[in-house]
Amino acid sequence: MERTDVLVVGGGIVGLATGMALAEEAGLAVTVVETEAEVARHQTGHNSGVIHSGLYYKPGSAKARNCADGRERMYRFCADNGVPHDRCGKLVVATSESELPALAELERRGTANGLVGLKRLSVAEMREVEPHVAGVAGLRVSETGIVNYTAVSKVYAAKIAAAGGTVRTGTKFLGCKRESDGLVVETTAGTIGAKLLVNCGGLHSDRVAKACGVDPGVRIIPFRGEYYELTPQAAGLCKHLIYPVPDARLPFLGVHYTRMIGGGVECGPNAVLAFKREGYRLRDVSVRDLLEYARDPAFWKMAKAFWWTGLGEMYRSASRRAFWHALRKLIPAVKFGDLVPAGAGVRAQAVRPDGKLEDDFFIRRAERMVHVLNAPSPAATASISIGRSVANLALAELGRAPLREAPPPSFFGATRAA
């Protein structure tokens, strides 16, 4: 039987960042198992590529603390490892007077979270930054940037290997049981003995926890975000990143424009319920996942609370014209023919038993285990910081000293599972 110190389930950016911290800094033997043929195939690989500033997050929250630390670590990592990136900045636009209080709240939060590049803009000042934008006021955020997170993840994986670890793709986690001297983990590539398991299973993180005998405390509900791109002829209408003022009740930022590191401008996403955990297309359906929805009281409580918003998202998903109208609120010059269908991503949204959406990081510790059950945006931006924080939780489980100059385990509100 193969043996390792730490087995990480999931080869997305958070799992790889955790493995990198444990291998490089803690000097542990690390094995990462990933079901797909390559790393970063799901949430990471379908990410919009934004390096978030930390503007939106409640001051003092795990999101805010990790984003502030992780953003600058990401910029340094990319510079040190030759990963193309651009600290291009973004513009948040209030399109009506009614949105001005929410814009002011964003400015307050950003200031509380340590952003120094914030600047409130008048209509004339907005037009100097983005000549085609429409609105009554704006907020310039200079710390925001763009990168390709798949490229970042591949460097993380290379660093794990260089430190003596292993990243096993095409290897599915099947189950785990405790024995007197550690854990026995079953995979499609054989049995692996480990001292500790870190669950970064993303869309399947709740199922991985259950397979380990741990109550996850949340249910993962997948939401598909669908995107368009501007045609090359229309891409010049957007020079940076342009966002609306978001609805504070929802963990989504609204339809926006994102200039991509590889060129072009992405528009979106809307957010609709996916009928499969890897449901990137409308026709992707899983009977198992649909039955779970039907039997889950938390799902119906969530649906009752957000049914009106959900209908609007579904309408925009079905109608390109409705999607176009949403985009034109920010840039009226965008024409219907300027939109080209692009890809989609699926967000692993954790839902509490009361039906409320879990908006912050949610982690459960158990004996010889750390389960990352909700790692929403800015998880990619802050992946180095998050990985080091999760590594510290793992080291605490092993009774070892924490990483030097790393956020303490209390950086997350991690709970102890039964």
Secondary structure by P-SEA (a helix, b strand, c coil): cccccbbbccccaaaaaaaaaaacccccbbbbbbcccccccccccccccccccccccccccaaaaaaaaaaaaaaaaaaaccccccccbbbbbbccccaaaaaaaaaaaaaaaccccbbbbcaaaaaaacccccccbbbbbcccccccaaaaaaaaaaaaaaabbbbbcccccccccccccbbbbbccccbbbccbbbbccccaaaaaaaaacccccbbbbbbbbbbcccccccccccccbbbcccccccccccbbbbbccccccccbbbbcccccccccccccccaaaaaaaaacaaaaaaaaacaaaaaaaaaaaacaaaaaaaaaaaccccccccbbbbbbbbbbccccccccccccbbbbbccccccccccccccccaaaaaaaaaaaaaaaaacccccccccccccccccccc
